[in-house]
Amino acid sequence: MAKKFTVHTQTVGDDGETVVFFHGLFGQGKNFTQIAKGLQPEFRSVLVDMPNHGGSDWTESFSYIEQADLVAEHLRSTVAADAPVHVVGHSMGGKIAMVLALRAPELVRSLVVVDMSPVVREDMSEFDHLLGSLRGLDLQALGSRSKVDEQLKEPIKSAMVRGFLLQSLTKDSEGFRWKSNLELLHKSLPEIGEWPEFEDTQYEGPVLWVAGAKSDYVQEEYAPAMRKLFPRTFQTTIKQAGHWVHSEQPAVFTEVLKRFLSSQGS
C-alpha cells in the first residue's frame, strides 16, 4: 500500500472561521505567522507547507493539478471536513489556491490571491538565479548559518530576500540542509511558470485579488483571464509593496485581508 502523502501544517488561534494560507516558492507556512496573529481572535489560521517545502513530503514531478489535489485531499480530511474554509495563496501558492478553488470549490468559502495571475509567466530568470545560488553552496563546508548568509551576499544583494531564503535552512544530525526540494523546483521552473487550461470552469465564490504596486505579476491585461475563471473578483493594490506583499507591508495587508474575510458573513 502506498504511503499517504503528508502535508505539514501549523495552527495559529483557537476560535473563529478557518483561514488556510498557501506560501510561494522557497517559503513555508510559518512565513504567514505574523499575519495569522493579526487576524486573531476573529479567525483561526492554518499555515500550510506546500508539497516540496518545509515539513511536507516531496513529489517526483511538479504540476499545479497534482499540487492542488494533494492539498485538497489534506483539507478534505482535516480543517475542511465539515465546512469550507477561506484560502489565501501567494505567488506559486496563489496558483495552487486558484487551481484548488476550480477543482474542489466545495472546500473553498472564499479565495484571496496575492500577487499572482492565472497566466503563463515565461520569464523565470529571477527564480533560476535564486535557486542556482542556493544549489551552488557547499553547506557542509560552510558549517554555520552566518557563513551561508555571507556567501549569499554577493549573488543575492537584498537582506530581506536572503533572510526569507534562510528560513528554509535547517540543521540535523548530518549537518545543514535545505527544507525545500531545490533540485526538483529548479528543473521544474518552466512548469512553475505555467498555468493549466480550464475550459468552461469557474469558481463562483468571492475572490480578493491583491497586487503589489511595485510588482508586475498582476497587470491590467491579465484581468480578463482572471474574471473569466473567477467572475466575483475584487481587485486591490497595496502601495509601497513588491511581490512579497505580506512581508513588505504586513500591517496594510492584514487590514485588507481582515476586512475582506469579515465581509463574507457567517
Secondary structure, 3 states (H helix, E strand, C coil): CCCCCCCCEEEECCCCEEEEEECCCCCCHHHHHHHHHHHCCCEEEEEECCCCCCCCCCCCCCCHHHHHHHHHHHHHHCCCCCCCEEEEEECHHHHHHHHHHHHCHHHEEEEEEECCCCCCCCCCHHHHHHHHHHHCCCHHHHCCHHHHHHHHCCCCCCHHHHHHHHCCEEEECCEEEECCCHHHHHHCHHHHCCCCCCCCCCCCCCEEEEEECCCCCCCHHHHHHHHHHCCCEEEEEECCCCCCHHHHCHHHHHHHHHHHHHCCCC
